[in-house]
Amino acid sequence: MSTNTNTAIPATENESWGFWGTMRGYASVAWPLAMTAIAEATGESLEDVRAFLDSKAGRHFADEVSGHQSHGQALPDAITTTVAAWMRMTIKRRTAIDYGIPQGLPYLNGFVMHAAIHDETVERD
């Protein structure tokens, strides 16, 4: 599945936490870069990627992006590096048990899908 680049990037629904809150002053620039890179790497929808970036896992993803920035990488490169690292890692047995994500799946795919399912099942006001 390929991402339609003409599709509008969904806005965060969690400005104080998740990826947006962790990226702080870089958030408005980092958000569309991360959304696009993750959607292209995983084949998941932009709405599912939004759920991931707004989640606790999205905060961890932002922590890693920030770490790469602090070691001299430009923001786009830091996002690309983090996406690649999360796609190389796979869901291990313990994570599969704790989160119900199939073992062996790329980490990024697993947590994007997990966040999307959680987002769909949370009662909306």
Backbone as CSV, one residue per row, in Angstrom:
resi,resn,N_x,N_y,N_z,CA_x,CA_y,CA_z,C_x,C_y,C_z
1,MET,0.851,-1.169,0.000,0.000,0.000,0.000,0.898,1.234,0.000
2,SER,0.586,2.207,-0.829,1.376,3.440,-0.825,0.538,4.577,-0.276
3,THR,1.225,5.529,0.307,0.550,6.667,0.914,0.253,7.697,-0.155
4,ASN,-0.950,8.211,-0.165,-1.328,9.267,-1.093,-0.790,10.584,-0.545
5,THR,0.177,11.164,-1.234,0.810,12.380,-0.737,-0.090,13.601,-0.868
6,ASN,-1.216,13.461,-1.575,-2.166,14.570,-1.687,-3.132,14.627,-0.517
7,THR,-3.097,13.616,0.334,-3.969,13.549,1.489,-3.461,14.490,2.576
8,ALA,-4.383,15.215,3.196,-4.009,16.139,4.273,-3.473,15.355,5.470
9,ILE,-2.442,15.907,6.079,-1.855,15.301,7.275,-2.779,15.593,8.457
10,PRO,-3.266,14.560,9.137,-4.114,14.805,10.310,-3.336,15.532,11.415
11,ALA,-4.000,16.415,12.093,-3.394,17.145,13.216,-3.314,16.238,14.438
12,THR,-2.376,16.537,15.318,-2.288,15.804,16.572,-3.559,16.020,17.386
13,GLU,-3.890,15.036,18.174,-4.980,15.158,19.142,-4.406,15.119,20.555
14,ASN,-3.087,15.316,20.666,-2.409,15.217,21.954,-1.209,16.161,21.974
15,GLU,-1.463,17.453,22.016,-0.384,18.437,21.965,0.522,18.430,23.187
16,SER,0.039,17.928,24.309,0.837,18.010,25.538,1.673,16.759,25.809
17,TRP,1.473,15.702,25.039,2.149,14.444,25.324,2.496,13.776,24.009
18,GLY,2.799,12.507,23.982,3.097,11.815,22.737,4.242,12.465,21.985
19,PHE,4.255,12.274,20.680,5.315,12.804,19.827,5.335,14.327,19.866
20,TRP,4.177,14.948,19.699,4.093,16.411,19.634,4.645,17.051,20.909
21,GLY,4.168,16.593,22.050,4.605,17.164,23.319,6.084,16.955,23.582
22,THR,6.615,15.829,23.155,8.032,15.528,23.363,8.918,16.354,22.439
23,MET,8.463,16.588,21.230,9.257,17.347,20.259,9.208,18.857,20.514
24,ARG,8.278,19.314,21.325,8.152,20.726,21.721,8.323,21.692,20.555
25,GLY,9.364,22.501,20.576,9.572,23.544,19.573,9.772,23.024,18.159
26,TYR,10.131,21.766,18.023,10.317,21.168,16.701,9.036,20.509,16.179
27,ALA,8.001,20.441,17.010,6.815,19.638,16.705,6.148,20.004,15.383
28,SER,5.955,21.278,15.116,5.215,21.653,13.905,5.968,21.283,12.629
29,VAL,7.284,21.261,12.687,8.091,20.844,11.534,8.226,19.320,11.505
30,ALA,8.426,18.717,12.663,8.662,17.279,12.752,7.414,16.453,12.447
31,TRP,6.252,16.953,12.839,5.002,16.195,12.701,4.762,15.718,11.264
32,PRO,4.703,16.605,10.270,4.435,16.105,8.909,5.557,15.221,8.366
33,LEU,6.789,15.485,8.751,7.902,14.639,8.313,7.753,13.225,8.868
34,ALA,7.453,13.134,10.155,7.289,11.828,10.799,6.052,11.105,10.274
35,MET,4.962,11.832,10.138,3.728,11.217,9.634,3.970,10.563,8.277
36,THR,4.571,11.308,7.376,4.818,10.820,6.022,5.803,9.661,6.013
37,ALA,6.910,9.799,6.730,7.936,8.749,6.748,7.388,7.449,7.332
38,ILE,6.622,7.544,8.410,6.078,6.340,9.053,5.021,5.691,8.162
39,ALA,4.141,6.494,7.572,3.110,5.941,6.688,3.741,5.237,5.492
40,GLU,4.773,5.842,4.918,5.438,5.222,3.772,6.152,3.937,4.170
41,ALA,6.792,3.921,5.324,7.539,2.732,5.762,6.615,1.576,6.138
42,THR,5.494,1.882,6.781,4.620,0.825,7.293,3.478,0.462,6.350
43,GLY,3.127,1.376,5.453,1.964,1.153,4.600,0.652,1.403,5.320
44,GLU,0.725,1.958,6.531,-0.476,2.238,7.310,-1.023,3.625,6.954
45,SER,-2.275,3.854,7.269,-2.932,5.129,6.948,-2.377,6.261,7.810
46,LEU,-2.522,7.468,7.323,-2.088,8.634,8.095,-2.856,8.739,9.405
47,GLU,-4.120,8.361,9.414,-4.910,8.409,10.649,-4.371,7.406,11.675
48,ASP,-3.950,6.225,11.217,-3.357,5.239,12.128,-1.999,5.718,12.638
49,VAL,-1.232,6.368,11.783,0.057,6.924,12.196,-0.172,8.038,13.207
50,ARG,-1.207,8.843,13.024,-1.533,9.885,13.999,-1.798,9.275,15.367
51,ALA,-2.550,8.191,15.403,-2.830,7.511,16.675,-1.533,7.044,17.332
52,PHE,-0.614,6.514,16.529,0.680,6.075,17.050,1.475,7.246,17.616
53,LEU,1.598,8.311,16.844,2.399,9.444,17.306,1.792,10.113,18.535
54,ASP,0.490,10.029,18.699,-0.168,10.608,19.874,-0.077,9.702,21.107
55,SER,0.422,8.481,20.929,0.452,7.501,22.016,1.763,7.554,22.809
56,LYS,1.810,6.721,23.839,3.036,6.567,24.630,4.195,6.110,23.741
57,ALA,3.929,5.215,22.811,4.969,4.759,21.889,5.462,5.903,21.014
58,GLY,4.568,6.826,20.662,4.957,8.008,19.893,5.919,8.891,20.672
59,ARG,5.727,8.951,21.983,6.659,9.693,22.840,8.034,9.043,22.805
60,HIS,8.070,7.719,22.856,9.348,7.010,22.790,10.017,7.201,21.432
61,PHE,9.207,7.213,20.388,9.734,7.471,19.043,10.366,8.869,19.001
62,ALA,9.681,9.856,19.562,10.202,11.228,19.611,11.475,11.313,20.443
63,ASP,11.535,10.561,21.542,12.763,10.533,22.353,13.949,10.092,21.508
64,GLU,13.735,9.078,20.679,14.828,8.588,19.840,15.200,9.612,18.766
65,VAL,14.200,10.252,18.165,14.472,11.306,17.183,15.301,12.405,17.843
66,SER,14.891,12.838,19.024,15.612,13.888,19.752,17.040,13.464,20.076
67,GLY,17.220,12.207,20.413,18.555,11.688,20.690,19.465,11.793,19.475
68,HIS,18.923,11.460,18.319,19.719,11.575,17.086,20.036,13.042,16.791
69,GLN,19.091,13.934,17.064,19.345,15.364,16.870,20.459,15.842,17.797
70,SER,20.436,15.369,19.032,21.450,15.815,19.987,22.842,15.307,19.613
71,HIS,22.895,14.289,18.754,24.170,13.783,18.250,24.502,14.362,16.879
72,GLY,23.821,15.449,16.509,24.197,16.194,15.309,23.405,15.946,14.052
73,GLN,22.431,15.044,14.099,21.647,14.812,12.890,20.609,15.920,12.699
74,ALA,20.402,16.328,11.464,19.320,17.250,11.140,17.990,16.528,11.367
75,LEU,16.946,17.285,11.643,15.642,16.696,11.960,15.172,15.667,10.925
76,PRO,15.183,15.966,9.629,14.716,14.949,8.671,15.541,13.657,8.728
77,ASP,16.837,13.791,8.901,17.704,12.611,9.002,17.444,11.846,10.294
78,ALA,17.194,12.556,11.377,16.901,11.916,12.659,15.610,11.101,12.568
79,ILE,14.620,11.633,11.871,13.356,10.903,11.686,13.590,9.674,10.814
80,THR,14.313,9.839,9.722,14.602,8.717,8.819,15.378,7.620,9.547
81,THR,16.349,8.001,10.339,17.153,7.037,11.097,16.286,6.275,12.093
82,THR,15.401,6.993,12.767,14.533,6.361,13.762,13.540,5.423,13.104
83,VAL,12.946,5.839,11.993,12.022,4.965,11.264,12.749,3.680,10.862
84,ALA,13.927,3.809,10.313,14.692,2.625,9.876,15.005,1.698,11.048
85,ALA,15.392,2.274,12.175,15.708,1.462,13.359,14.476,0.718,13.860
86,TRP,13.325,1.395,13.909,12.096,0.767,14.393,11.568,-0.269,13.408
87,MET,11.910,-0.147,12.140,11.508,-1.154,11.159,12.429,-2.381,11.227
88,ARG,13.674,-2.196,11.646,14.601,-3.334,11.786,14.295,-4.156,13.038
89,MET,13.881,-3.480,14.111,13.557,-4.209,15.349,12.259,-4.995,15.134
90,THR,12.166,-6.129,15.795,10.941,-6.916,15.688,10.312,-7.107,17.067
91,ILE,9.034,-7.381,17.042,8.290,-7.625,18.274,8.773,-8.952,18.860
92,LYS,9.216,-8.883,20.087,9.704,-10.073,20.795,8.566,-10.699,21.601
93,ARG,8.834,-11.852,22.151,7.821,-12.632,22.879,7.161,-11.828,24.004
94,ARG,7.967,-11.162,24.826,7.422,-10.433,25.980,6.487,-9.305,25.517
95,THR,6.891,-8.572,24.495,6.060,-7.485,23.967,4.788,-8.048,23.358
96,ALA,4.903,-9.175,22.678,3.725,-9.832,22.104,2.719,-10.187,23.195
97,ILE,3.224,-10.700,24.304,2.351,-11.060,25.425,1.751,-9.807,26.069
98,ASP,2.584,-8.805,26.325,2.128,-7.595,27.017,1.137,-6.769,26.202
99,TYR,1.347,-6.684,24.890,0.545,-5.789,24.056,-0.377,-6.496,23.072
100,GLY,-0.227,-7.794,22.908,-1.060,-8.520,21.969,-0.681,-8.256,20.515
101,ILE,0.566,-7.843,20.291,1.066,-7.593,18.943,1.774,-8.867,18.487
102,PRO,1.508,-9.333,17.267,2.140,-10.572,16.819,3.672,-10.531,16.863
103,GLN,4.244,-11.570,17.419,5.699,-11.697,17.514,6.297,-11.732,16.111
104,GLY,7.451,-11.078,15.942,8.160,-11.089,14.678,7.815,-9.935,13.756
105,LEU,6.738,-9.251,14.019,6.337,-8.094,13.220,7.336,-6.959,13.438
106,PRO,7.622,-6.155,12.403,8.481,-4.992,12.663,7.882,-4.126,13.770
107,TYR,8.726,-3.649,14.646,8.316,-2.878,15.815,7.418,-1.702,15.435
108,LEU,7.805,-0.962,14.397,7.026,0.215,14.005,5.648,-0.194,13.512
109,ASN,5.566,-1.201,12.660,4.260,-1.679,12.206,3.391,-2.098,13.387
110,GLY,3.986,-2.873,14.287,3.225,-3.385,15.421,2.642,-2.289,16.286
111,PHE,3.443,-1.282,16.591,2.949,-0.233,17.470,2.032,0.766,16.766
112,VAL,2.181,0.930,15.460,1.209,1.753,14.723,-0.144,1.049,14.740
113,MET,-0.155,-0.250,14.448,-1.413,-1.003,14.459,-2.023,-1.049,15.856
114,HIS,-1.186,-1.257,16.863,-1.674,-1.305,18.241,-2.344,0.012,18.621
115,ALA,-1.701,1.129,18.293,-2.267,2.445,18.623,-3.568,2.686,17.872
116,ALA,-3.629,2.267,16.615,-4.844,2.459,15.819,-6.010,1.668,16.406
117,ILE,-5.743,0.431,16.801,-6.801,-0.393,17.404,-7.245,0.220,18.721
118,HIS,-6.290,0.639,19.537,-6.623,1.272,20.809,-7.450,2.536,20.572
119,ASP,-7.045,3.339,19.597,-7.733,4.585,19.292,-9.181,4.330,18.871
120,GLU,-9.396,3.256,18.124,-10.749,2.915,17.662,-11.634,2.393,18.787
121,THR,-11.022,1.796,19.804,-11.818,1.190,20.867,-12.037,2.099,22.058
122,VAL,-11.308,3.225,22.108,-11.490,4.168,23.202,-12.781,4.932,22.979
123,GLU,-13.558,5.013,24.019,-14.839,5.729,23.924,-14.588,7.219,23.720
124,ARG,-15.225,7.776,22.715,-15.089,9.202,22.395,-16.212,9.985,23.057
125,ASP,-15.874,11.195,23.489,-16.904,12.061,24.097,-17.744,12.712,23.026
